[in-house]
Every structure is written in structure tokens, then in C-alpha cells.
């Protein structure tokens, strides 16, 4: 098929590259000329394992193209994906100006029947607005489809190429048939393509992320209770996760969720419910727990040092909101580090991928950046583990102890063994352990 993808952010770039990998001819459109020039050269603006190699191969094989002009991408195209940003307004509602602007530009350039696909995460009712926008700007026939993405940062390529399910919201048998053909190569193992109405498809993405966020906040509440009653959240997690009705995924206690999806999508569901006259009490609590949890590790540090943090030096391992990404949006590291700085402490951080992002967009030169994990420890009063990158899981703790001023570890992800560390003279703080 000939496909256009509007937007070369995280979703658009992954979708466009993976669709090209399955043999389609894909043209990605973005208004940012500098970004388009870099993409044509095979340089990508985000870190996602496997994406750069895939992109370079498909550009080389002339299946994947980049442009700033809708006129180059839309005429003759069979499917056009809208994958632009939907940033939250101050009240938490999604801003659809980029989505509707893309729809207008598509309509003015199309020259025949076109399936227009909402790939961005959008609130219920967006497809109807896209339909109206297209109708106002073209006389050509079209159908609008809602096809939400379910990509996990750090595993997005596998998620797209081997999806658990594909959700298709459509009122048109013709459009549904086109989407079935497009996704057939990705579901050969039998995972389902789920057809539903537009509104249900739009809500499915929000509901999925809200449910996962709820599990995370629930386990963090359990961890906080464990700390007060002498239980171990890791034991509790295994105990409830072995129940087939619950399952073991997304049951890890930690410092809360961050990133571009969960915070925004939880807020969007709350806002959508409010606009429908319903108060979504559970998700309001999920948000409140998550915000409190981000500051938990700082409170533990402050308590250990009896509030005397001025002049102390801390090594921080991990800046991104999760491993295998450089994304720091809503990252717990920002809450912990800013709190330490406000208390007069110094911070030296290391992250395998997110240090440039941190320096350019978040903390600048307010903190030091180490060349490797061990260098961050030099002269520090404690190690604070925030993001569970694989390379942090099995360090040489004899050397860690030698580098630190104090054998003191604050583990925000419970990746270390209390028994192991305490046997080596460390003081250990976990989350609910």
C-alpha cells in the first residue's frame, strides 16, 4: 500500500518505519524542516532500541520517505495516519489543534478515496471532529478510522510488529477491509484484530492506560502499608500475582509512573468523565498517589539525614522515567533531584541515554553528569537508584562501597537484595521491603 503518516514524533516514527518494514511505501510528513533533514540522513530524534537500524534500512531501500509537504505525501495515498501530538491543556483535556490542522491539510491534498486514521491518543468524539473537518475541506470520498496505538517505550518495535491486539474503530466496511489488509502481516500468529465503533476504540486506549496506572498506584499503596506493618511488598506481589485473575505484570512497587502516556491519559479520562457529568473518583486517587510516590525517596533521604542535606552529595543512577528510553517527561528523577537541590544538596547523575535530554531540557548544569555509573559515586554520601536500567542491576558492590563516603543505598525500584547489601555493611532503603 501507499501510506502517509502525519507527524514524526514517537508514535508516527515507529508506525511509519514498521509499516515500511512490512513492504509498504510510506511517506512521513512533519512541519519541522530540521527534523526532516536529519531523518532523511538516517538520524532519529529519539532513543528506541532497534528503531535507527530499521529506519536506515527502509530509507536505503526507498520504502520510507520524509517530507514537509502534504502535496508530496497525500495524492494517490490509500491510508493516511494522523500521529501528531495531543498535549494536555491546563485542565487536563487533550488539545486537538494539531490533529484538526492535519485533517485540513490532508483534505486539501487528497485526490480520491482515502482512509484517514486517528493514530494519536485522542478523547472520545475526536473522530467525529476529524470527519467534520475533512467534509468541510474536500469533496472526495473518505472514511475515518480510530486505530489507537499500544506502544511501550523501550519495546515499541516489537509491540508494533507483534501486537497483542489491533483495535479498529470504524463505521465503514470498506475502511475496515483496508485496515484488515494493512495489519494482516502483523497478526499472522492469531492475535486478534478487534473491530468496534469509533467511540469505543477511542476510549479503549485511555481505559487501558488508566487501568495500568491504577495497578501501579495500588501496588505503591500496598508498599507503603508494608513499610508500616513489617510486611514485604515483594512477597505480597508474588502472592497476588500468582492469582490468574490478577496476573503478575505491572505489580512492581516503586516511585510511580511517568512518561508521555500514563499521566496525560489518566488526566484525560478524568476530564472526559467530568464533561459527561461523572466524577471518576478512582482515577483522581490514582493521580494523587502517584504524585506523592514520586517524592517518597526524597523523604526517606531527608529522614535518614535528619533534614541536614545542605552540602551533602548524592549519586543518582537513572534519569529517564523507565529503562530503554531517553524520555524524562514526568520522570520521578526530576522530583527527587529538584527536592535535593532545593535542600542544598549536590547531585551527580548517570543515565545510559537520558543525560543529554536532562541537560538540554530539564536540569541544565544544576547537576553534574558522570561518564559512567562508578564515576557518579565518587565522594557521594549515598547512592540513589531511580531507574532500573539493566546495567545497574548487578554492580560490583565492593567497589560501590569503596567509592561512596557512606555505604548507603536508596533503591527506588527494589532491584537489590536487602540481605545481600546488609551482609556487606550497607544501609539499605527499599520501597515497602
C-alpha positions, 0 to 999 in steps of 0.5 A: 500500500501507499501510506502517509503518516502525519507527524514524526514524533514517537508514535508516527516514527515507529508506525511509519518505519514498521509499516515500511518494514512490512513492504509498504511505501510510506511517506512521513510528513512533519512541519519541522524542516530540521527534523526532516533533514536529519531523518532523511540522513538516517538520524532519529530524534529519539532513543528506541532500541532497534528503531535507527537500524530499521529506519536506515534500512527502509530509507536505503531501500526507498520504502520510507520517505520524509517530507514537509509537504502534504502535496508530496505525501497525500495524492494517490495515498490509500491510508493516511495516519494522523500521529501528531501530538495531543498535549494536555491543556491546563485542565487536563483535556487533550488539545486537538489543534494539531490533529484538526490542522492535519485533517485540513491539510490532508483534505486539501491534498487528497485526490480520491478515496482515502482512509484517514486514521486517528493514530494519536491518543485522542478523547472520545468524539475526536473522530467525529471532529476529524470527519467534520473537518475533512467534509468541510475541506474536500469533496472526495470520498473518505472514511475515518478510522480510530486505530489507537496505538499500544506502544511501550517505550523501550519495546515499541518495535516489537509491540508494533510488529507483534501486537497483542491486539489491533483495535479498529474503530470504524463505521465503514466496511470498506475502511475496515477491509483496508485496515484488515489488509494493512495489519494482516502481516502483523497478526499472522500468529492469531492475535486478534484484530478487534473491530468496534465503533469509533467511540469505543476504540477511542476510549479503549486506549485511555481505559487501558492506560488508566487501568495500568496506572491504577495497578501501579498506584495500588501496588505503591499503596500496598508498599507503603502499608508494608513499610508500616506493618513489617510486611514485604511488598515483594512477597505480597506481589508474588502472592497476588500475582500468582492469582490468574485473575490478577496476573503478575505484570505491572505489580512492581512497587516503586516511585510511580509512573511517568512518561508521555502516556500514563499521566496525560491519559489518566488526566484525560479520562478524568476530564472526559468523565467530568464533561459527561457529568461523572466524577471518576473518583478512582482515577483522581486517587490514582493521580494523587498517589502517584504524585506523592510516590514520586517524592517518597525517596526524597523523604526517606533521604531527608529522614535518614539525614535528619533534614541536614542535606545542605552540602551533602552529595548524592549519586543518582543512577537513572534519569529517564522515567523507565529503562530503554528510553531517553524520555524524562517527561514526568520522570520521578528523577526530576522530583527527587533531584529538584527536592535535593537541590532545593535542600542544598544538596549536590547531585551527580547523575548517570543515565545510559541515554537520558543525560543529554535530554536532562541537560538540554531540557530539564536540569541544565548544569544544576547537576553534574553528569558522570561518564559512567555509573562508578564515576557518579559515586565518587565522594557521594554520601549515598547512592540513589537508584531511580531507574532500573536500567539493566546495567545497574542491576548487578554492580560490583558492590565492593567497589560501590562501597569503596567509592561512596563516603557512606555505604548507603543505598536508596533503591527506588525500584527494589532491584537489590537484595536487602540481605545481600547489601546488609551482609556487606555493611550497607544501609539499605532503603527499599520501597515497602521491603 
